[in-house]
Amino acid sequence: APLHAAAAAAVAALAQGGAKGKAPFVAHAPQLCASLVRLIGGGTGDRVVEQAVTAVGNLSTHGGFRKELVLKQAAVPALIAVLSAKLGPAARAVAVPNALAALHNLALLPEAAEALATEKVAEVLLAHLAVAQAAAGGGGSAVVARRAMAVLAKAAARNASVVSLILKRNAVRPVADTLVRVAADAAPAAAPAAPAAAPATPETSEEVAEAEEGQDLLGACVRVLASCAADEAGARAVCDAGALPVLCALLGRAGDSGLQGNAALCIGECAREPRCLAVLAVQHVVPPLLAIAHEQGGGAQKNAAIALGRLAKNPHCLQAIRDNHGIEILGRFLPKMK
């Protein structure tokens, strides 16, 4: 066990960062990945599990290793098991956040995303989020919250039963509370800063990926709420939790089209529910949506236009759209609206 732990720690250290550190391991990917996955589930001691998970987390940022880990070595179920494993406090503080980081990376492959989009996994993630929120203020809890929310967002977007579980567990409120808190703390910037690392948690290069792909806690909260808002009861829960004013404010968050697009998506889903529509009608929502629809492209533009179409059912919002010459924007996207 000490030799296994030391070897896994060496791999983890050497494989940090970009492709350069991982290059020497590529030729040995099948044997290396098989050994690491076996160590994660082999019951050989907390220190071995801790270091093997960290090594897999670092390797999982590489596309070739992702395919090996997911398609041939069954790393996803092994990492999911770590989230509920009986580990000592020190090992758990390292293994859990790094397992979440690895799962987040591996979920870039549809096979891994499918395996994560289950009620069982969502139950575990919600439990970790509850613990992290109870321990709010600690660096380790912040890392776990960010990564658990990111994986939960992917699961909720893929499987309606995960959304049903979130609603059943009344988890929309704590997600919305986290959104409100993080949005208040985060200063708007053209380029979001990389998330802070937990001192006790060896970081994987997933932290870089989170910053580059907008996968921070704020963005993950918005994506979870957007998935929930597709359900009418979920939309009401988002409204009751007080998230709508924050979502409207995020529409003006320059420099992150992904965040703006997901906020527009959530607003558009909520706008189908009458009470939500009434709340949205008194927010500063039409001008920023029109700006996104005019100036951006892709998903953000489409989400903004659909949200405007649904807001137009309210007379106040319809007048604001007219006053801002938004009818032309809606006309372009009407065939795509529901």
C-alpha positions as CSV (number, residue, x, y, z in Angstrom):
1,A,0.0,0.0,0.0
2,P,2.7,2.6,0.8
3,L,4.3,1.9,-2.6
4,H,1.0,2.2,-4.4
5,A,0.3,5.4,-2.7
6,A,3.7,6.9,-3.5
7,A,3.5,5.8,-7.1
8,A,0.0,7.3,-7.6
9,A,1.2,10.5,-5.9
10,A,4.1,10.7,-8.3
11,V,1.8,10.2,-11.3
12,A,-0.5,12.9,-9.9
13,A,2.3,15.3,-9.4
14,L,3.9,14.7,-12.9
15,A,0.5,14.9,-14.7
16,Q,-0.5,18.3,-13.4
17,G,-1.0,21.2,-15.8
18,G,-1.2,20.9,-19.5
19,A,-0.4,18.2,-22.1
20,K,3.3,18.4,-21.5
21,G,3.2,16.7,-18.1
22,K,0.9,14.0,-19.4
23,A,2.8,13.2,-22.6
24,P,5.2,10.7,-21.1
25,F,2.3,8.6,-19.8
26,V,0.3,8.5,-23.1
27,A,2.1,5.3,-24.3
28,H,1.2,3.6,-21.0
29,A,-2.4,4.9,-20.8
30,P,-4.2,1.5,-20.8
31,Q,-2.1,-0.1,-18.1
32,L,-1.8,3.1,-16.1
33,C,-5.6,3.9,-16.1
34,A,-6.4,0.3,-15.3
35,S,-4.1,0.3,-12.3
36,L,-5.4,3.6,-11.0
37,V,-9.0,2.6,-11.3
38,R,-8.2,-0.7,-9.6
39,L,-6.5,1.1,-6.7
40,I,-9.5,3.5,-6.3
41,G,-11.8,0.6,-5.6
42,G,-9.3,-2.0,-4.2
43,G,-9.7,-1.3,-0.5
44,T,-6.0,-0.8,-0.1
45,G,-6.2,2.1,2.3
46,D,-7.3,5.7,2.4
47,R,-3.9,7.1,1.3
48,V,-3.9,4.9,-1.8
49,V,-7.5,6.0,-2.8
50,E,-6.7,9.6,-2.1
51,Q,-3.6,9.7,-4.4
52,A,-5.2,7.4,-7.1
53,V,-8.2,9.7,-7.4
54,T,-6.0,12.8,-7.6
55,A,-3.9,11.1,-10.4
56,V,-7.1,10.2,-12.3
57,G,-8.4,13.8,-11.8
58,N,-5.2,15.2,-13.4
59,L,-5.1,12.7,-16.2
60,S,-8.8,13.3,-17.0
61,T,-8.2,16.7,-18.5
62,H,-6.5,14.9,-21.4
63,G,-8.9,13.7,-24.2
64,G,-7.1,10.4,-24.8
65,F,-7.1,9.5,-21.1
66,R,-10.7,10.5,-20.8
67,K,-11.6,7.9,-23.5
68,E,-9.5,5.3,-21.9
69,L,-10.9,5.9,-18.4
70,V,-14.6,6.0,-19.5
71,L,-14.8,3.6,-22.4
72,K,-12.4,0.9,-21.3
73,Q,-11.7,1.1,-17.5
74,A,-15.0,1.9,-15.9
75,A,-13.6,4.9,-14.0
76,V,-17.0,6.6,-13.6
77,P,-18.6,4.1,-11.3
78,A,-15.3,3.8,-9.3
79,L,-15.3,7.6,-8.8
80,I,-19.0,7.7,-8.0
81,A,-18.3,5.2,-5.2
82,V,-15.6,7.4,-3.8
83,L,-18.2,10.1,-3.1
84,S,-19.9,7.8,-0.6
85,A,-16.9,5.8,0.6
86,K,-16.0,5.5,4.3
87,L,-12.7,7.4,4.3
88,G,-10.9,9.2,7.1
89,P,-11.4,13.0,7.3
90,A,-8.0,13.8,5.8
91,A,-8.4,11.4,2.8
92,R,-12.0,12.5,2.3
93,A,-11.0,16.2,2.1
94,V,-8.8,15.3,-0.9
95,A,-10.5,12.4,-2.5
96,V,-14.1,13.8,-2.7
97,P,-13.3,17.2,-4.5
98,N,-10.8,15.5,-6.8
99,A,-13.3,12.7,-7.7
100,L,-15.9,15.4,-8.5
101,A,-13.3,17.2,-10.7
102,A,-12.6,14.0,-12.5
103,L,-16.3,13.2,-13.0
104,H,-16.8,16.7,-14.3
105,N,-14.1,16.2,-16.9
106,L,-15.1,12.7,-17.9
107,A,-18.7,13.9,-18.4
108,L,-17.5,15.6,-21.6
109,L,-18.0,12.1,-23.1
110,P,-21.7,11.2,-23.5
111,E,-21.2,7.8,-22.0
112,A,-19.9,9.3,-18.7
113,A,-22.6,12.0,-18.7
114,E,-25.3,9.3,-19.1
115,A,-23.8,7.4,-16.1
116,L,-23.9,10.5,-14.0
117,A,-27.5,11.5,-14.9
118,T,-29.2,9.3,-12.3
119,E,-31.2,9.9,-9.2
120,K,-28.8,7.9,-7.2
121,V,-25.8,10.1,-8.2
122,A,-28.0,13.2,-7.7
123,E,-28.8,12.1,-4.1
124,V,-25.1,11.9,-3.3
125,L,-24.4,15.3,-4.9
126,L,-27.2,17.0,-3.0
127,A,-25.8,15.5,0.2
128,H,-22.4,16.9,-0.5
129,L,-23.9,20.3,-1.3
130,A,-25.8,20.3,2.0
131,V,-22.7,19.6,3.9
132,A,-20.7,22.2,2.0
133,Q,-23.4,24.8,2.7
134,A,-23.5,23.9,6.3
135,A,-19.7,24.5,6.4
136,A,-19.8,27.6,4.3
137,G,-16.7,29.7,4.7
138,G,-14.2,26.9,4.6
139,G,-12.0,26.6,1.5
140,G,-12.6,22.9,1.2
141,S,-16.4,23.2,1.4
142,A,-16.2,25.9,-1.4
143,V,-14.3,23.5,-3.7
144,V,-16.8,20.7,-3.0
145,A,-19.8,23.0,-3.5
146,R,-18.5,24.3,-6.8
147,R,-17.6,20.9,-8.3
148,A,-20.7,19.1,-6.9
149,M,-23.0,21.8,-8.4
150,A,-21.2,21.6,-11.8
151,V,-21.8,17.8,-11.9
152,L,-25.4,18.2,-10.7
153,A,-26.0,20.8,-13.5
154,K,-24.9,18.3,-16.1
155,A,-27.0,15.5,-14.6
156,A,-30.1,17.8,-14.4
157,A,-29.8,18.9,-18.0
158,R,-29.7,15.3,-19.2
159,N,-32.4,13.6,-17.1
160,A,-35.8,14.9,-16.1
161,S,-35.8,12.4,-13.2
162,V,-32.9,14.3,-11.6
163,V,-34.9,17.5,-11.8
164,S,-37.8,15.7,-10.2
165,L,-35.5,14.6,-7.4
166,I,-34.2,18.2,-6.9
167,L,-37.8,19.4,-6.6
168,K,-38.8,16.6,-4.3
169,R,-35.9,17.3,-2.0
170,N,-36.8,21.1,-2.0
171,A,-33.3,21.8,-3.2
172,V,-34.2,24.7,-5.5
173,R,-34.1,27.1,-2.5
174,P,-30.5,26.3,-1.4
175,V,-29.3,26.4,-5.0
176,A,-31.0,29.8,-5.4
177,D,-29.6,31.0,-2.1
178,T,-26.2,30.0,-3.3
179,L,-26.8,31.9,-6.6
180,V,-27.8,35.1,-4.7
181,R,-24.8,34.9,-2.4
182,V,-22.2,34.2,-5.1
183,A,-23.7,36.8,-7.4
184,A,-23.4,39.4,-4.7
185,D,-19.8,38.4,-3.9
186,A,-18.6,38.2,-7.5
187,A,-17.6,41.6,-8.9
188,P,-18.5,41.8,-12.6
189,A,-15.4,41.6,-14.8
190,A,-14.6,41.2,-18.5
191,A,-12.7,38.0,-17.7
192,P,-13.8,35.9,-14.7
193,A,-11.1,35.1,-12.3
194,A,-10.1,31.5,-11.7
195,P,-11.8,30.0,-8.7
196,A,-9.9,30.0,-5.4
197,A,-8.3,26.6,-4.5
198,A,-8.8,24.9,-1.2
199,P,-5.5,24.9,0.8
200,A,-6.1,21.3,1.9
201,T,-7.0,20.0,-1.6
202,P,-4.4,19.4,-4.3
203,E,-5.8,21.1,-7.3
204,T,-6.2,19.4,-10.6
205,S,-6.0,21.3,-13.9
206,E,-9.8,21.1,-13.9
207,E,-9.6,24.4,-12.1
208,V,-8.3,25.9,-15.3
209,A,-11.1,24.2,-17.3
210,E,-13.7,25.6,-15.0
211,A,-12.6,29.2,-15.5
212,E,-12.3,28.7,-19.3
213,E,-15.6,27.0,-19.8
214,G,-17.6,29.2,-17.3
215,Q,-18.1,26.1,-15.1
216,D,-17.8,28.1,-11.8
217,L,-20.3,28.0,-9.0
218,L,-22.3,30.9,-10.3
219,G,-22.7,29.4,-13.8
220,A,-23.5,25.9,-12.4
221,C,-26.3,27.3,-10.1
222,V,-27.8,29.1,-13.1
223,R,-27.8,25.8,-15.1
224,V,-29.4,23.8,-12.3
225,L,-32.1,26.4,-12.0
226,A,-32.7,26.5,-15.7
227,S,-33.2,22.8,-15.8
228,C,-35.6,23.0,-12.9
229,A,-37.5,25.9,-14.4
230,A,-38.5,23.7,-17.4
231,D,-40.9,22.1,-15.0
232,E,-43.8,24.4,-14.0
233,A,-43.4,23.5,-10.3
234,G,-39.7,24.2,-10.7
235,A,-40.3,27.6,-12.2
236,R,-42.5,28.5,-9.2
237,A,-39.8,27.3,-6.9
238,V,-37.2,29.5,-8.6
239,C,-39.6,32.4,-8.3
240,D,-40.4,31.7,-4.6
241,A,-36.7,31.4,-3.8
242,G,-36.1,35.0,-5.0
243,A,-33.8,34.1,-7.9
244,L,-35.5,36.0,-10.7
245,P,-34.0,39.5,-9.9
246,V,-30.5,38.0,-9.8
247,L,-31.0,36.1,-13.1
248,C,-32.1,39.4,-14.7
249,A,-29.1,41.2,-13.3
250,L,-26.8,38.4,-14.8
251,L,-28.1,39.2,-18.3
252,G,-25.8,42.3,-18.1
253,R,-22.7,40.4,-16.9
254,A,-20.3,41.3,-19.7
255,G,-17.7,38.9,-20.9
256,D,-19.5,35.7,-20.3
257,S,-21.9,34.9,-23.1
258,G,-22.5,31.4,-21.6
259,L,-23.6,32.8,-18.3
260,Q,-25.9,35.3,-20.1
261,G,-27.3,32.7,-22.3
262,N,-28.1,30.3,-19.5
263,A,-29.7,33.1,-17.5
264,A,-31.8,34.0,-20.5
265,L,-32.8,30.3,-20.8
266,C,-33.9,30.2,-17.2
267,I,-35.9,33.4,-17.5
268,G,-37.5,32.1,-20.7
269,E,-38.6,28.9,-18.9
270,C,-39.9,30.8,-15.9
271,A,-41.8,33.2,-18.2
272,R,-44.2,30.4,-19.1
273,E,-45.6,30.4,-15.6
274,P,-48.1,33.2,-14.9
275,R,-46.7,34.2,-11.4
276,C,-43.2,34.2,-12.6
277,L,-44.2,36.3,-15.6
278,A,-45.7,38.9,-13.3
279,V,-42.5,39.1,-11.3
280,L,-40.4,39.4,-14.4
281,A,-42.5,42.2,-15.8
282,V,-41.3,44.5,-13.0
283,Q,-37.6,43.7,-13.5
284,H,-35.1,45.3,-15.8
285,V,-35.2,42.4,-18.2
286,V,-36.3,43.5,-21.7
287,P,-33.4,45.8,-22.6
288,P,-30.6,43.4,-21.7
289,L,-32.3,40.5,-23.5
290,L,-32.7,42.7,-26.6
291,A,-29.0,43.6,-26.4
292,I,-28.1,39.9,-26.3
293,A,-30.4,39.1,-29.2
294,H,-28.9,42.0,-31.2
295,E,-25.2,41.6,-30.4
296,Q,-24.6,38.0,-29.7
297,G,-25.0,34.7,-31.7
298,G,-25.5,31.1,-31.1
299,G,-27.4,29.7,-28.1
300,A,-27.3,33.0,-26.1
301,Q,-29.0,34.9,-28.9
302,K,-31.6,32.2,-29.4
303,N,-32.4,31.9,-25.7
304,A,-32.8,35.7,-25.4
305,A,-35.1,35.8,-28.3
306,I,-37.3,33.0,-27.0
307,A,-37.4,34.7,-23.6
308,L,-38.5,37.9,-25.2
309,G,-41.3,36.0,-27.1
310,R,-42.6,34.6,-23.8
311,L,-42.3,37.9,-22.0
312,A,-44.4,39.5,-24.7
313,K,-47.5,37.8,-23.3
314,N,-47.3,40.5,-20.6
315,P,-48.6,43.9,-21.8
316,H,-45.9,45.8,-19.9
317,C,-43.1,43.7,-21.4
318,L,-44.7,43.8,-24.9
319,Q,-44.7,47.6,-24.7
320,A,-41.0,47.7,-23.6
321,I,-40.2,45.4,-26.6
322,R,-42.0,47.8,-29.0
323,D,-40.3,50.8,-27.5
324,N,-36.9,49.3,-28.0
325,H,-37.6,48.2,-31.6
326,G,-37.6,44.5,-30.6
327,I,-40.3,43.2,-32.8
328,E,-37.9,42.5,-35.6
329,I,-35.8,40.3,-33.3
330,L,-38.8,38.3,-32.3
331,G,-39.9,37.9,-35.9
332,R,-36.6,36.2,-36.7
333,F,-37.1,33.5,-34.1
334,L,-40.9,33.0,-33.9
335,P,-40.8,29.6,-35.7
336,K,-38.5,28.3,-33.0
337,M,-40.6,29.4,-30.1
338,K,-43.0,27.2,-28.1
